[in-house]
């Protein structure tokens, strides 16, 4: 998307973007799961690099990062790692507008059901201490970065999510800028939930605390691009039918299918049904 031959192919999607988000791993010299998306490729993709390209096109830069993860439960250490990872962005004259913390309560609390990953086995209060340490560490260097939280539903109930937000609010001096819901439509009927009521409750709860409500739109059938975009559009219609348009809609690469198989999305061209840019262009229309 940042290569000279591809720039004209995403002009419509680019004009609709408020922000472009990178996974933290893509900002490192090497990442086994990132393909060609390494910091060296991003810095050489266009003159002055992809980060400066976004700045010059008035597109904010976001990073999805770990504040508490299964492999490192120390929020302060993960804050230091993030500061090192985003330094190449600042070196180009660009800057990071926001950090989306990638499901720290999922990583920290004891496992529910079967999981291949270990957990920190923290309590909610212990998790909050580490999230707070992460936020303080990042803000000590970059005080203007907006920091928000991602957590999954219905893996966590809305009541649990509201407890996380309240507890962070009580312990964190600055608080969350946004909450981003990772809404797994595949599992909502398998849990004892009223998803319509839950979405409305969560929206109103966040609004009362002036925390922006965001929703991730992603495909859940990773076997093909067409199936992925169909499931993503179904998610978009379901959410928009209940809450209208959230403050921010995040269009994200495909997840694996239920068997853990699948590949990442095709980015271009915009006119190709099943590409990520096609989803952005058409998915935004659902929320109007």
N, C-alpha and C positions, 0 to 999 in steps of 0.2 A: 504493500500500500504506500510505502514511502519511496519506492524506487521510481526513477524518472518516468519509465514507461507505464507505470501504474497510476500515477497521480491523477491523470484526466479521467480514469475509470471510476473514481470514487468521489467525484466533484459534488454530486447531489447529497450523498451521505455526509461528506465533510461539511457541507453548508448547514447541516442539521445538528451537528455535534456541538455540545457545550463543553464536553471533556473527553479525553482519550485516556483510558486506564491501562497501566502495565502491571503484570504480575511481578512481584519482587524478584523472582528468580531470573527474569529476563534482563534485569539490570546488572547481572554478573557476567564475568568473562566466559563462564561455561555453565551450561544447564542441560542435563541429560534429557529432560522432557520438553525443552523449549524449541527444539529444532534449530532453525536458523536465527531465532530471536535471541541473540546475545547482545550485550552492550556494545561490543565492537562493531557488529553489523548495524545496529541502530545509529551509531555515531558516524558511520560511513555511508549510510543509505542514500542520503542527499547531501548537497553542500551544506556544511555546518551541522549536519546531523538531524535525526528525527525529532529530537527534543526541541531544538531551535526552530525547526519547521513548524511544529505545533504552536509554539509561542508566536511566530510570525503570522500564523493564520488565526490567532486569537482563540485557540482551543486550549482549555485548561488541561493540566497533566495530573492524573491521579495514580496512586499506587495501591494495590491490594497487598497487605503485608501481615505477617504473623506477629501478634503481641503476646500470645501464649500458645505454644504448639507442643505436640506430643514429644518431639525430640528436644525441645528446650522450654522448660516451664518458667524460666526467669525472664520477666518482662523487661527489666532494665537491660539485660544482655541483648535481648531482641531489639530493643530501641537503639542500642549502639550499632548493631548489625545493619538496621535500616538506614541509619544516618550514613554509614559507609556506602551502602548500596545506591542511595540517591545522589551521592556527591557528583557523579558524572553528569547528571541533569543540570545541576547548578553551574558546573564548569563551563557549560555551553552558553550561559546567560539566561537559560530558562529556569523555571522553578516549579515546585510541586504545590498544587492547590489543596489537595486533600489526600488523606490516608484512610483506607477502608480496612479495619481490623478483621482479619479472616477467621471468624467463628472461634474466638478464644474460649467461650464457655463449652463449646462442643469438645474442644481439645482438653480442657482442664477437668471437667466433671467426670465422674465414673462412667464407664461404658454402659450403654443401654443396648441390650440384645447382643448380637454377634458382631464383632468388629475385628479386623486384622491389625488394628493399631492399638498400642497401649495408650494410657491416659495419665495425666498428672495426678488424678484422684484427689483433686482439691474440693473444698467446700465452695459455695458461692462467694463467701467473704474472702477466702484465700485467693480465689480467682480475681476478684476485684482489686486486691492489693497488687497483684502482678500487672493487671491491665493499667492500673493507675501509675505504676512504676514505668511502664512502657510510654504512656502518654507524657509523663513528666520529663522523661529522658529526651523524647523527640522535641517537645516544646522548649526545652532548655536551649536547644540549638536553633530550632525553627519555630518561633512562637506564633507565627501567623498561619501555620498549617491547620486546616480543619480536619478533625479526626472523628470518624464514625464507626459504627459497629455493624457487622454482618452476623446473623444467626439464622438457623434453618427452622422452618415450620412445615409440617407438624411434628418434626422430631422433638422440638420443644413446644409446649403449649403456649398460647398467648399470655396466660397468667404468668408462666415462668419467664417469658421474654420481658414482660412488664416489670417483674421483680429484678431482673438483671439491670434494666435501665434505671429503675429507682435506686438500686444500691450503688450503681456507678455515680448517679447524680448526687447522692449523699456523701460520697467519698472523694469525688473528683472536683477540684476547685473550678475548673472551666466547664466540664461536662461534655456531652456528646453533641456534635453538630448535626448528625443524622443517624438514623437506623435504617439499614438495608435488609429487607426480608428476602431470604432464599426460600422461595415458596415451591415446595415439591408437590406438584399436582398429582403425581403418581400415588402418593401415600395418603392423601387427605381422606379417602373413603375407607382406608384400612385402620384409621385411628378414630377414636371416639371424639370427633370434633364437629363443630358447626362452622365451616370455613367462612361462610358469608358473615355470620355474626362476629366471628373472630377478626376478620379483616376490618370490619367497621369499628370494633372496639379498639383495635391496635391503632388505627388511623386517628381516632379521637383522643386516645391516650397520649400519643406522641404530639399531636397538635396542642394539647393543653400544656405541654412542657416545652413547646417551641423547638422540638426536635423534628427535623425534616424526615418525612416518610418516603423511603425509596423501595423499589421492587426490582428484583433481577428477572429478566426475561431470557430464558435459555431453552434450548431444545433438549428433550430427554430421551430421544431415540437416536443414539449415536451411530446406528448402523449405516444410515445414508443421510445425505444432506437434506433431501426432500422430506424424509420422515422427521428429521430434527426440526426443520422450520415449521412443519405442520404442528408439532407439539408445542413449539414456542408460541405460535400464533394462538393456539387454543388457550395457553396460559394467559396471554395478553388479553384476550376477550373475556376470560373469566374474571380477572382482576379489575379490568376497566368497568365491567358490568356491575361490580359491587362498590368500588370506591372512586370511580371516575379516573382522573389522572393523578397519580402520586406526584410529589414534588419532583422526583427524578425517576426516570425509567432507565435501567441499565441493561443493555443488550450484550450478552456474553456468549462466548464460544460454547459449543455443544458439550453436554455431559456424556459419559458413557451410557450405554443401555443397561438394563437391569442385570445383565450377565457380566457387566464390567468390560464390555467390548465397545469398539467404536473408534472414530478418528475425529480430529479437530475439523472445524468448518472451513469450507472454501470461502475466502474473503471476497473475491471478485469473479466475474463482473457484476455490477449492480443490477443488471437486467436478468440475471440468471436466478430463477427460483431455487432457493436453497442456499444461496450465498449469504454470508453474514451482513453484507451491505444491503442486500435485498430485504432481509429481515428488518434492519434498522429503518429503511425507507418506508416499508409497508406497516411495520409494527407501530411506529409512531402515530400513524393515522388512526389506529384503534383507540388511542387514548385522547383523541380530540373531542 
